């Protein structure tokens, strides 16, 4: 997986409208491949920055672009797409907004030439934004979803596919409605769930937060995201997100009900008259079934996420190695892993708040775990799991 | 942070009841420090395994233990604690269950000698269980919450603190009710949220799951947990968990309402009469404020989780490095990081499903980011962020 000079050579001139993170990153990659890139942005500062970084030249306005990439904020994407379709009577127009149905509906409402518009969504966001965070390698190996409308001309779809290939991404074609339902499930609702948990921590005492382990850190990592951008995304994909959230709320209500009936028992303010007797045991049994059922369905759902090589997430053996918190320890460890001839599939360095040690989880194929454990132990590494 | 031989030497004989992951790990650590450990378990196989692994000797039953550690499953912990208090008239009894109020109430109900019982919770779970997964280093640097009851004798509390110190853990003392509220917030509700999201993935199509990125992987990682164990934990801590879940449901309902009103607009089945006009814009504005408000509160809550050295999670600069998927690449990378003299604070190796490349996120203190970026680039590494 790398940038594709052959695909880039076939692109012709590319016009990029919007020189934030994504637009500038696309420009940097294409320029490095020798493709001519012309840039436009309502902010002269952002435009000048992107051009100075090497993402292309400010568009002289002679209308020679074969492909126009609209990389504007989601809430203005549709109007910019429509304006570009009107201004360049032969250019293919695509966009990079993370919700596709709303853009297509809005562009359709303008009466624009839909044969030349093909929506796209490179799934390569970052926690940072703006041209200074841009990288030409941003799209390497990432899915780039292409959502042709009913009226999109196949040659225009091929143009956008070529663009994704040039940037080293993996093009995936699906209707906008399917894309929007998919990202609601695998991106938008996880974001909301992460924020819901993190919002509960806002007023927690310091000694409570000191007990936070890796679990809550993982669950809330994506909660550190831009509120304005996410408000645009979630309101722009309201219907699919609400559909998934209704399912979440149904499960949540069932868990709350299963646990609340036990609370009533404790206070004698309700629930069965005989909590220690047969009736009480039946209530507890029903609660256990409900709660274990949710956790079980979660394990099944989690197992379905494809791993690095397309397998489930549990196909690797995990070793946890103690890492002294000083320079050079990771280098020494990976040198020792190298002597075992073992490939590392996944890695996570775990926090130990305030402590002079880290715990590194190393995932390897199961057949390699014994060899690696013995090799590392013989080099003096502490393996704690 | 390491095992503490001086603390271990002061312990006297330790009796461990329950030779699963935690009991066997405690035995391995203490035995390695020269402390005499006697073991008991209702399963002769588990007992024999733990003894053979070096966790101690099967208890000859002469009642000489100064400290008894009950490491039984949560749903039988209280009755085992009560039995141990009755059987050993001078021993200090502690336990390792992850919910503390319920155990204390149940032990109190038995009329046992509460002066000698001090609850504990080493926060060192693993995804695997049983004696074969045990490690003597399991508790290094982890919080070990100690929850004295109102009647606990201070010398008994000191015994349990000594035990935690011997095992290299960080003892933290708080009332059981505070502990249970804390773990509801930082462990139990995050687990439920993770399972709620993962359960939605159960019936998703493969092409939808192929779009899963690092965000949903992080949010759902802890969803791969034991349903029966978690049903015991959550029903055992029902009241604090329900309290936090009510807050979550309130926020969730507000988001659903804010998004649903926009869906009604789309279908013309409700909502304001004039979606594109001033009334419609007011509705959209209110929805944006509601959704952005939740995401914002999440960023604030997330920011409050202490980092590796006690700071916020955003105090590090993050470099994303492209790692070819072949043995030796990580060793080469960390050797090059070593030449920069930079200490790595956090690490995550990101999946690229089915691709011959990985993306490694390396977190360093902000002052070291420039040096590291230049050093790695000069060694030919691709840095994509």
Interface residues (C-beta under 8 A of the other chain):
Chain A: X1 X123 X126 X127 X128 X133 X135 X137 X138 X140 X141 X142 X143 X145 X170 X172 X174 X178 X181 X182 X183 X185 X186 X187 X189 X190 X191 X192 X193 X194 X195 X196 X197 X198 X199 X200 X201 X202 X204 X206 X207 X208 X209 X210 X211 X212 X213 X215 X216 X217 X218 X219 X220 X221 X222 X223 X224 X225 X226 X227 X228 X230 X231 X232 X234 X235 X238 X239 X241 X242 X244 X245 X246 X247 X248 X249 X251 X252 X253 X255 X256 X258 X259 X260 X262 X263 X266 X284 X287 X288 X289 X291 X292 X293 X294 X295 X296 X297 X298 X299 X300 X301 X302 X303 X304 X305 X306 X307 X308 X309 X310 X313 X314 X318 X322 X325 X326 X327 X328 X330 X331 X333 X334 X335 X337 X338 X341 X342 X343 X344 X345 X346 X347 X348 X349 X351 X352 X353 X354 X355 X356 X357 X358 X359 X360 X382 X383 X384 X385
Chain B: X1 X123 X126 X127 X128 X133 X135 X137 X138 X140 X141 X142 X143 X145 X170 X172 X174 X178 X181 X182 X183 X185 X186 X187 X189 X190 X191 X192 X193 X194 X195 X196 X197 X198 X199 X200 X201 X202 X204 X206 X207 X208 X209 X210 X211 X212 X213 X215 X216 X217 X218 X219 X220 X221 X222 X223 X224 X225 X226 X227 X228 X230 X231 X232 X234 X235 X238 X239 X241 X242 X244 X245 X246 X247 X248 X249 X251 X252 X253 X255 X256 X258 X259 X260 X262 X263 X266 X284 X287 X288 X289 X291 X292 X293 X294 X295 X296 X297 X298 X299 X300 X301 X302 X303 X304 X305 X306 X307 X308 X309 X310 X313 X314 X318 X322 X325 X326 X327 X328 X330 X331 X333 X334 X335 X337 X338 X341 X342 X343 X344 X345 X346 X347 X348 X349 X351 X352 X353 X354 X355 X356 X357 X358 X359 X360 X382 X383 X384 X385
